Amino acid sequence: MKYFKIIIVALIIVNIVSCQNKTKENMNWEIIDFSKIPGETFRDDFFEPITKYKFNQILTINENNIILLGDNSGDRNEEYLPKESEAIAFVSIDGGETLLKHNLGKGSLMEAKYIDGKVFLINETSKNGKNSSQLIKSDSLFKEWKIIKEFKTEEIFDFLFFSKSIGLASFGHENPINQEYIVEYRYTLDGGENWSKIINSNNKGFTYSRFISSEEIEYIENNKLVKFNFITGEKEIITEQIVPRGYKCIGYYEDTKTKEYYTSIENLNDKTDCSIKYTNTQEIIQLPKGMTYIVAYGNYLHAMVKEGIYYNYVWSDDKGKTWNTEKLRDFFVIP
């Protein structure tokens, strides 16, 4: 599933299960009016309640359990002055029909991963130019949550989890001598309480990667598919050229239905010429001109594509053989 935030008055949700029954028709968009959420009030007595919030991620556990993550940095105090932002999570258990707000203290919830019934979250708590962050663990309804680890001089980001115990993350901090921003890559074997530095690490991190065992990941580096043991530092090149010559890899994603992985590839001479390539079958699907990002759910492919100040919703329900476009002009979208 893929969800999109609407700026101005609402959050719009499209359910991919219902979308697959619609061909060459408009989607069934549902608007969530934040002014109807119990306890929500207009900002500055005028602006819609949603304008209080900045959402950094919408995490889909299943078609009913949806979590909106971010902060209330748009809120004001009684004198209409900005307040220090608080980490906010809105949780729905009915597909977005109702939302319940949870406040996790100061900060901003930047990203989250769901694994083995638990949600791991990064809370960005940096203030006045000083880096700091927290790793938080919660159940999917936020009935019980706790801070696993607080990083008082570092930012944690780009994290992956193989299980509730094993994970990888990037850590960034500023060199106090020359103010250079330094990034280090680490792993945990105890759910995030302790982290060890990864030796022989990829200099660009592990953004395009996936776990293949409790000690190994596959990642893409310089268009090569590499197997890497993050505990011992051993590397092995699995595929010398994962994308066709003349193209570069710009993403590595999982089909959330089939669980197969695919790469997004871009023509080096024409950035509007993009495709996706499935790593197992080697199948290549050409994307419509100008589309650089796609979400795959079996045969259903979809994305938001920018056109001027607006966005179009573009989708295919036959794995790229035909494409459909709905122009979204009644609201502004932030994908």
Disulfide bonds with the S-S distance in Angstrom:
none
